[in-house]
Amino acid sequence: MSDHADHGVGSDHGVGSDHGVGSGDHLTGLDGKIYVGRTSGFGTPEQILKKRFNSHHMRGKGFGTPKIDVWVQGAMGKPAIRGREQQLMDYYGGVGSPRLGNRIRGVSKLRVVTGRVYHELSNRFFGNIAPYTGY
């Protein structure tokens, strides 16, 4: 598996909105674990990610500066990012893996229909990096 940190800022799929949604690829912990998350707001991807990190709950647990994986704007951006966040978690081994710092899934397995939609939208916007792991 390659490290997804080299993706940088992904394609901007703007559809008339300046509100962006991003998947901060990861925060790397002192123990080498990866924490995957997402953020949204107004400004450049870097400004929004910096604002999120300044108050991030994982900073106090030793997780460092986040890197942007992908970025998108528009109505379909939020569900595509939700799918990407879960795919990144699965890429790094899933919740419970020694590589992942997340303690809960980004998309609940109980979200049967929306989970599949999030996954498929992520595939369309950014390409698939992990198989679907919901029910």
C-alpha positions, 0 to 999 in steps of 0.5 A: 500500500502506498501512503496517501499523503502524496495526494495533496489537494485533490480535484476541485469539483466546484458547482457554484459554492465556495463552501469546501469539504475536505478529507484530512488524510491523516494526523500521525501520532507519536506511536506511528498510528494514523488518525483519519478525519474530515472537515469543512468550512470557508477559505482555502483548504489549508486555512480550513484544515489549520482551523480544524487542527487548532481545536482538534481533540487528537492534538492532546494525544500526540497526533501531529499536523494533518495532511490534506488528502482530497478536497471538493466543493458542491452539493455532492461533496459532503457525502463523497468525503464521508465515503472517502473518510471511511475508505481511508480508515479501511485502507489503514486497516479499519477500527481496531487495527494497530495502524489506525488511531480512530476508535469509531468508524466514519460511517456506521455499518447500520447506515446500510443505504447511505453507507453504500451511497457515500462509498460509491460517490467517493469512488466517482470523485476520487477513485476507490482505495478500499473495498466497501466494509458496511453491511 
